[in-house]
Amino acid sequence: MINDKQLQQAVTDELAWEPSITSAHIGVTAKDGVVTLSGHVPSYWEKRSAETAASRVKGVKAVVEEIKVKLFGDNLWTDEQIAEHGVRNLASDSSLPKDRIKLTVEKGWVTLTGSVDWHYQKSAAEYDVHRLIGVLGVTNKIEVKPPAEAYQVREKIEKALSRVAPFDAEDISIKTDGGKVTLGGNVRNWYERDLVETAAWSAPGVTQVQDNIALTW
């Protein structure tokens, strides 16, 4: 079983390996599988990339992300420029419903509001703005509002897992309450847990996923 020091080094190595991250100013600590990232990076998308990279390391059970965005350079956009480019990106994204997503910008922080039919559209909208120059953070308040019956949601998730899961999906419990899904059971690693959560989010009608799946490595 990997110890805290080994896990800390593994996460540090993964951050250094990921070419999209400036890892020199990121600190890593580990305790009982919980990894804490601190320090600063020059952009919000690097902050997100660091969290993603840390979470995929074997042995990581949770990531506490305390990285700050520290902007550099003389060509940073104003709030008005960020808003202008953000609106343009959202309008040009063919995967998003037209005229249903709004954004506001205050001191480099972008807030998204509105409604969409699918969770992937909510994620796509955030992706459209999180790489803009000068963005310090994104608050995604977009609501997923499709009509759905609980039994339909559960059946679709079960069928999706039976198609793609490289493990016995019968060990995963799926409870639904309208569009809210609660997952339980055990998997062997973070990849399998992500696979189940992705399947849940991909079902039409899902508005919230509570992932209580435990890792058994």
N, C-alpha and C positions, 0 to 999 in steps of 0.2 A: 504494500500500500504506500502511495506517495505521501511524503511528509510535507510540512509547511514550507521548509526551505527549498525542497525540490520543486514544489508547485510554484513558489515565487520565481525561481529561476526559469521554469518552463514558460511561464507567462511573459517574463522579461524577454526571453529568446523569441517568442512568437511575435511580440511587438516589434522587435528589431528586424524580424524576418519579413513583416508586412510592409511592402514598399510604399503604401499610401499613408504611412504614419511617420511623423517626426518623433521618434521615441526617446530622444536624448533628455527631454525634460519631463518624462513620465516616471513617477515612482510606483513601485509595486510592493504590496505587503500581502501575506496570506495567513489565514488562521482557520483551521478546521474546514478547508474547502471554500471558504469565503475570501475572495480576492478584492482588495481595495486599490483603486487606481487614483493617483493624485498628480499634482504638477500642472503643467500648462502646455497647450498646443496652439498653433497659429490659425486654426479654423475650426468651425463647428463640425464639419464633416469628418475631420480627423478625430475629434472627440468621440463621435459615433463609431468610427472605424476601430478605435482602440477598444471600446467596450465589446464590439463584435469579436475582435481577435482574441481578447481575454476569455470570453465565454466559451469559445470552441476548444480550449485546451482541456485535455483529459484530466479529470480530477476536480475541475472547477464546478462548484455547486451553485454559487451566486457571485455576482459582481457588484460591488459598491463603487459607483463612479463619482469621483470628486474632482475631476479634471476641469480646469478653467480654460476658457478661450482667451488668449492674449493676442490681439491683432497687431500686425506689423505692416509697415509700408505707408506711403503717402497717397496711394490711389484707392483708399477704402471708400465704399459708397456711403452716401447719406441715407437716412431712413427713407426719404422720398425715392431715391434711386433703387434701394432694395425693394420697395413696394412696387415700383414701376416694372422692374425686371421679374419680380415674383408673379405679378398679375399676367405678364406676357407668357411666362412659362406655364402657368396653370391653364391659360386659354389655348395654348398650342398643344397641350397634352390630350390626345384623342381618347385616352382611357377614362377621362374624367367627364362627369355630366356638366353640361354648360350652365353657367350662371348660378351655380348652387354652392360655390365655395368662395368665401371672402377672406381677406387677410388684412391684418394691421401690423404696423411696425413701430416699436418704441425703443429708442436707444439700442438698435441692433437686434432686438428680440422680436421674432415673428410669431404672431398668433393666428392660427387658422380656425375658421368657424364654418358652419354650413352642414350639409347632409349629403350622403352618398348611399348607393345601394349595396356596395360590397366593401369588405375590409381592405382588400388590395388597393382600392381607389383612395382610401384614407391614407395608406402608406405611400402611394404614388404622389399624392399632393404634397406630403412632407418632403419626399425626395426632390420634388421640383424646386423647393426653396432652400433646402439645407446647405447647398453648395454655393449659394450666392455670396459674393464678396462682402464682408462686413457683418455677416450674421453671427450673433453670439449664442443664439439658442432658438429653439422652436417649441411652441406649445400647440399641440394638435388637439383642438376641441371639436373636430369634425365628428358628427354622429353618423352611425350606420343605421339606416332605417328601412330595411325591407320587411314586408310582411312574411311571417313564417310560423308554422306550427311546430311545437316542440318535438313531436315524434318524427316529423320530416327531417329536422335538423339532425337528430340522433342517427336515423337510418342512413343519411347521406355521409356522415362522418364514418360510420362503421364500414360502409361500402368502399370509401376512399382508402381506409387503412387496410382492408383486405386486398386491395390492388397493389399497394406500394410498400407496406411495412415488411422489413426483413426479419420479423419476429412474430410471435403469436399475439395478435391484437386482442384476443379474448381476455388477456390479462389486464387490459385497459378498461376502466370504468368510465362511462360517459353519462352524465346527468344533464338534462336540459330543462330550462324554465323560459319558455318563449325563445328569444334569441340568445339567452345567456347559457353558456356551456361550462360545466365543471368537470375537469379531467382528474382521474385518480389511477392508482395502480403503480407498477414498477417497470422500469426499463434499465438497460445495461449502461447506457452512456448518454451524454448530452445530445448527440446527433439523433438518437432515437426519440428523445423527448421533444426536440425541435420538430421532428417529422410528425409526431402526433399533434402537436400544437398547430403546425401549419395546415394539417388536414382539417382540424377543427375550424380554423379561421377561413378556410377555403369553401366551407359549406355555405350555400345561400341562406341568408336569414340570420347568421351569427353576428351579434353585436358586442358580445363580451366573452372572453375565455379566462376561466380561473384554472391555472395549471397547478394541480397538487400532486403531480407524478413524482415519485421518488426515484433516485438513482441508486443502483445496487452494486456498483463497482467496488 
